[in-house]
Amino acid sequence: MMIRSIDSVIRMLDADYIENSDIEEMLMGVCIDSRKVVEGNLYIPIRGVNNNGHAFVKQAIDNGAKAVLWERREPNPPKEVTVILVEDTTKALQDLARAYRNQLDMKVIGITGSNGKTSTKDIVASLMAQHYITQKTMGNFNNEIGVPLTLLSFSQNVEVGVVEMGMENLGELSFLTNLVRPDIAIITNVGTAHLENLGSMENIARAKVEIAEGLRDGGMLIYNGDQPLLKDALRAAQLSGGIALRSSVHSREMIISFMRYANKKKV
């Protein structure tokens, strides 16, 4: 998990703050659920459709939160802990994850697909853990909130991070992959999930291929070569930056391709 001083987090976010406590105090991870806050956490209250996390800040502090993010428009910020002022706590969560990811000396494997994301993630993480300090997405925390939380859960000494990324609409994977910046990306397949949002299988393929937008120069994309839709979408994407493409017909071949590349590059 992220271990940083309150002052470091303030600087990572380039934020204003209300200094109700010692800003040199260390924060031990982040939490968005006041019920699950533990001693030393940074509490990040998320404004949702039905709930506003700011309303539960007292519970978070009682449970041990040492600092909180706080939207400027919200009244009555707490006086017991340092308050880091932001315009939008969801965006601040994402910005903090981006800054932290950039500080970590790790290789990242990003995984998406209509089916098989979680099982592929688990297999890849298990293989990497035999040789490297490896951490992965827990459960299916794979959206605009789950992915930042995954990155912030990684320890300072992690060597390989395996990150699952999901999407429901065009543009969502583009955002996530540029947050994660994978060295290796895997597209398991294109299925009919979210067809009602995207309108066509071609658009689903386009959305999946967005994962390549965040690949680092010289990275590798492994995709399901048994699906012409993916081949067409990749061709239309006109990928650059020396990205290596590997076509695999099924999951076993994907893993073999991945391991050959990872061993060659020493991940």
C-alpha positions as CSV (number, residue, x, y, z in Angstrom):
1,M,0.0,0.0,0.0
2,M,1.0,3.6,-0.4
3,I,3.0,4.9,2.6
4,R,3.6,8.6,2.3
5,S,3.5,11.6,4.7
6,I,0.5,13.9,4.6
7,D,2.8,16.6,3.2
8,S,3.9,14.2,0.4
9,V,0.3,13.6,-0.6
10,I,-0.4,17.3,-0.6
11,R,2.5,17.8,-3.0
12,M,1.5,14.9,-5.2
13,L,-1.9,16.5,-5.7
14,D,-0.5,20.1,-5.7
15,A,-3.4,20.8,-3.3
16,D,-4.3,23.4,-0.7
17,Y,-4.9,22.1,2.8
18,I,-6.2,22.9,6.3
19,E,-3.5,22.0,8.8
20,N,-5.3,20.6,11.7
21,S,-2.6,18.1,12.5
22,D,1.1,17.4,11.8
23,I,1.5,17.1,8.1
24,E,4.7,15.2,8.5
25,E,2.7,12.3,10.0
26,M,2.7,9.2,7.8
27,L,-0.4,7.9,6.0
28,M,-0.8,4.1,5.6
29,G,-2.9,3.5,2.6
30,V,-6.2,4.9,1.4
31,C,-9.8,4.0,1.9
32,I,-13.1,5.2,0.4
33,D,-15.4,3.3,2.8
34,S,-15.6,4.9,6.2
35,R,-16.6,1.6,7.7
36,K,-13.4,-0.1,6.6
37,V,-11.0,2.7,7.5
38,V,-8.1,1.5,9.7
39,E,-5.5,3.4,11.7
40,G,-3.4,5.6,9.5
41,N,-5.5,5.7,6.4
42,L,-6.2,8.6,4.1
43,Y,-10.0,8.8,3.8
44,I,-11.3,9.7,0.4
45,P,-15.0,10.5,0.5
46,I,-16.6,9.7,-2.9
47,R,-19.7,11.4,-4.0
48,G,-22.0,8.8,-5.6
49,V,-25.5,8.7,-7.0
50,N,-27.1,7.7,-3.7
51,N,-24.5,8.5,-1.1
52,N,-22.0,11.2,-0.3
53,G,-18.9,10.0,1.5
54,H,-18.4,13.4,3.1
55,A,-21.3,12.6,5.4
56,F,-19.4,9.8,7.0
57,V,-16.2,11.5,7.7
58,K,-16.7,11.3,11.5
59,Q,-16.9,7.6,11.3
60,A,-13.7,7.5,9.2
61,I,-11.8,9.6,11.8
62,D,-13.1,7.6,14.7
63,N,-11.8,4.5,12.9
64,G,-8.3,6.0,12.6
65,A,-8.2,8.2,9.5
66,K,-5.2,10.6,9.8
67,A,-6.2,12.9,7.0
68,V,-9.1,13.4,4.5
69,L,-9.6,14.6,1.0
70,W,-12.4,17.2,0.9
71,E,-14.3,18.8,-1.9
72,R,-14.2,22.6,-1.6
73,R,-18.0,22.9,-2.1
74,E,-18.7,20.7,0.9
75,P,-19.4,22.6,4.1
76,N,-18.1,21.9,7.6
77,P,-14.7,20.2,7.0
78,P,-13.5,18.2,10.0
79,K,-11.2,19.9,12.6
80,E,-9.6,16.8,14.0
81,V,-7.3,15.9,11.1
82,T,-5.6,17.6,8.2
83,V,-8.0,18.3,5.3
84,I,-6.7,18.2,1.8
85,L,-8.8,20.4,-0.4
86,V,-9.7,19.3,-3.9
87,E,-12.3,20.1,-6.5
88,D,-13.4,16.5,-7.0
89,T,-12.5,13.6,-4.8
90,T,-12.9,11.0,-7.5
91,K,-10.5,12.9,-9.8
92,A,-8.1,13.4,-6.9
93,L,-8.1,9.7,-6.2
94,Q,-7.2,9.1,-9.9
95,D,-4.5,11.8,-9.8
96,L,-3.0,10.4,-6.6
97,A,-2.9,6.9,-8.2
98,R,-1.2,8.3,-11.3
99,A,1.4,10.1,-9.3
100,Y,2.1,7.0,-7.1
101,R,2.3,4.7,-10.1
102,N,4.9,7.0,-11.6
103,Q,7.0,6.7,-8.4
104,L,7.0,2.9,-8.5
105,D,9.8,1.1,-10.2
106,M,7.7,-1.8,-11.5
107,K,6.5,-3.4,-14.7
108,V,2.8,-3.5,-15.3
109,I,0.7,-6.1,-17.2
110,G,-2.7,-4.8,-18.1
111,I,-5.6,-7.2,-19.0
112,T,-9.0,-6.6,-20.6
113,G,-11.6,-8.5,-22.5
114,S,-15.2,-9.3,-22.6
115,N,-14.6,-12.6,-20.7
116,G,-11.8,-14.2,-18.9
117,K,-10.1,-11.1,-17.5
118,T,-10.1,-12.2,-13.9
119,S,-8.9,-15.8,-14.5
120,T,-6.2,-14.6,-16.9
121,K,-5.1,-12.0,-14.3
122,D,-4.9,-14.7,-11.7
123,I,-2.9,-17.0,-13.9
124,V,-0.4,-14.3,-15.0
125,A,0.1,-13.1,-11.4
126,S,0.7,-16.6,-10.2
127,L,3.4,-17.1,-12.9
128,M,5.1,-13.8,-12.1
129,A,5.0,-14.4,-8.4
130,Q,7.4,-17.4,-8.9
131,H,10.2,-14.9,-9.9
132,Y,9.1,-11.4,-8.8
133,I,7.4,-9.5,-6.0
134,T,4.0,-9.4,-7.6
135,Q,0.7,-7.8,-6.8
136,K,-2.6,-7.8,-8.7
137,T,-6.1,-6.4,-8.8
138,M,-8.1,-7.8,-6.0
139,G,-11.5,-9.2,-7.0
140,N,-12.8,-7.2,-10.0
141,F,-11.8,-3.7,-9.0
142,N,-11.4,-2.7,-12.7
143,N,-13.2,0.6,-13.2
144,E,-12.5,4.3,-12.8
145,I,-12.4,3.9,-9.0
146,G,-11.2,0.3,-8.7
147,V,-8.1,0.7,-10.9
148,P,-6.8,3.7,-8.9
149,L,-7.4,1.8,-5.7
150,T,-5.5,-1.1,-7.1
151,L,-2.5,1.0,-7.9
152,L,-2.5,2.7,-4.5
153,S,-2.6,-0.8,-2.9
154,F,0.7,-1.8,-4.4
155,S,3.7,-1.8,-2.0
156,Q,6.8,0.3,-2.6
157,N,8.9,-2.8,-3.4
158,V,6.5,-4.3,-5.9
159,E,8.3,-5.5,-9.1
160,V,5.3,-6.6,-11.2
161,G,1.8,-5.3,-11.1
162,V,-1.1,-7.2,-12.8
163,V,-4.0,-4.8,-13.4
164,E,-7.4,-5.8,-14.7
165,M,-9.3,-3.1,-16.7
166,G,-13.0,-3.1,-17.6
167,M,-15.1,-0.9,-19.7
168,E,-18.7,-0.2,-20.7
169,N,-18.3,2.6,-23.2
170,L,-15.8,3.9,-25.7
171,G,-13.1,6.1,-24.1
172,E,-13.1,4.3,-20.7
173,L,-10.2,2.0,-21.4
174,S,-8.3,4.8,-23.0
175,F,-8.5,6.7,-19.7
176,L,-7.6,3.7,-17.6
177,T,-4.7,2.5,-19.7
178,N,-3.1,6.0,-19.6
179,L,-3.4,5.8,-15.8
180,V,-1.9,2.4,-15.6
181,R,0.7,2.7,-18.4
182,P,1.2,-1.1,-18.9
183,D,4.4,-2.6,-20.4
184,I,2.4,-5.6,-21.6
185,A,-1.3,-5.7,-22.4
186,I,-3.6,-8.6,-23.0
187,I,-7.0,-8.6,-24.7
188,T,-8.6,-12.0,-24.0
189,N,-11.5,-11.6,-26.4
190,V,-14.4,-9.6,-27.7
191,G,-17.9,-10.7,-26.7
192,T,-21.4,-9.2,-26.5
193,A,-21.2,-7.7,-23.1
194,H,-22.2,-4.0,-23.2
195,L,-23.5,-4.3,-26.7
196,E,-26.4,-2.2,-25.7
197,N,-24.1,0.7,-24.8
198,L,-21.7,0.4,-27.8
199,G,-24.2,-0.5,-30.5
200,S,-22.1,-3.0,-32.5
201,M,-19.4,-5.7,-32.1
202,E,-17.1,-3.5,-34.1
203,N,-17.4,-0.7,-31.5
204,I,-16.7,-3.3,-28.7
205,A,-13.5,-4.3,-30.5
206,R,-12.5,-0.6,-30.9
207,A,-13.1,-0.1,-27.2
208,K,-10.9,-3.1,-26.2
209,V,-8.1,-2.0,-28.5
210,E,-7.9,1.3,-26.5
211,I,-5.8,-0.6,-24.0
212,A,-2.9,-0.2,-26.4
213,E,-3.0,3.6,-26.2
214,G,-1.3,3.5,-22.8
215,L,1.4,1.0,-23.7
216,R,4.9,2.2,-23.1
217,D,7.2,2.4,-26.1
218,G,8.5,-1.0,-27.0
219,G,5.7,-2.7,-25.1
220,M,3.8,-5.7,-26.2
221,L,0.1,-6.4,-26.9
222,I,-1.2,-10.0,-26.9
223,Y,-4.6,-10.4,-28.4
224,N,-7.1,-13.1,-29.5
225,G,-6.0,-13.8,-33.1
226,D,-9.1,-16.0,-33.7
227,Q,-11.3,-12.9,-33.8
228,P,-11.2,-10.9,-37.1
229,L,-12.9,-8.0,-35.4
230,L,-9.9,-7.5,-33.2
231,K,-7.5,-7.7,-36.1
232,D,-9.5,-5.1,-38.0
233,A,-9.7,-2.8,-34.9
234,L,-5.9,-3.1,-34.4
235,R,-5.3,-2.3,-38.0
236,A,-7.5,0.8,-37.8
237,A,-5.8,1.9,-34.6
238,Q,-2.5,2.4,-36.4
239,L,-0.4,1.7,-33.3
240,S,3.0,3.3,-33.0
241,G,5.9,3.4,-30.5
242,G,7.5,0.1,-31.5
243,I,4.7,-1.9,-30.0
244,A,5.0,-5.7,-30.6
245,L,1.8,-7.5,-31.5
246,R,1.3,-11.2,-30.7
247,S,-1.7,-13.1,-32.0
248,S,-2.9,-16.0,-29.9
249,V,-5.9,-18.2,-30.6
250,H,-6.7,-19.2,-27.0
251,S,-5.7,-18.5,-23.4
252,R,-2.9,-21.1,-23.2
253,E,-1.2,-19.6,-26.3
254,M,-1.6,-16.1,-24.8
255,I,0.1,-17.2,-21.6
256,I,2.9,-18.9,-23.6
257,S,3.4,-15.7,-25.7
258,F,3.4,-13.6,-22.6
259,M,6.0,-15.8,-20.7
260,R,8.3,-15.8,-23.7
261,Y,8.2,-12.0,-24.0
262,A,8.5,-11.5,-20.2
263,N,11.5,-13.8,-19.9
264,K,13.2,-12.2,-22.9
265,K,12.7,-8.7,-21.5
266,K,13.2,-9.9,-17.9
267,V,9.8,-8.3,-17.4
